[in-house]
Amino acid sequence: MQKQPNSRNCFLCGRQNEVGLKVDFYNDLEKQQVRANITIPEHFNSYPGFVHGGIIAALLDETSGRATLLNGDFDNLMVTARLEVKYIQPTPTGQPLEVIGWLIRGSRRYARVAGEIRLADGTVTARCEATVIRPSGEFQQMWQDAEGEYWKVYDD
C-alpha cells in the first residue's frame, strides 16, 4: 500500500500535534480505498468506553476526503462542503479500528466520497457520505506556502 502524506498540526494526521491522533493513511490501490488503523484512547470518549461522536465524524471526514488522493496526486486537496454521518452503534475506545474511505464520483472541482469505521471483526460502527470541493485560490496559496515543509510522507 502507498502511504499518504501527513501534516504538522492536523488533529488527525499531524506529527507535531501533541493532542492529536497521529493517524497514518494508506492508499489501497487494489481496492481503490484509503485505509487507516487506529485505537482511540479513552480520553477521547463521550460515555466511558465509547468514542465521542465528534471524533467519529472527524475520522470519517478526513478518511473519506483523502479518497481524492487515491491517484497519487497528493496536492489534490479539497475541503468538506457537506458531511452526513450515520452512527450505527457505539464505537469503543481502546480497541483496534479500521477506517476506510472511497471515491463515489469526482472531478477536479468537487467529489462525492464515502467512508466507514469498522471493528476488528468487520462490524461497521459508523459511516458517512460527503461532498468535498476545491477551495478558493487564496486558500490554495496559503496551503502551497506551507506544504513543502509540513505536508509529506513521514517514515513509519
Summary of the structure (lengths in Angstrom):
residues: 156
radius of gyration: 15.0
end to end distance: 13.0
largest distance: 43.9
contacts: 469
relative contact order: 0.20
helix: 22%
strand: 37%
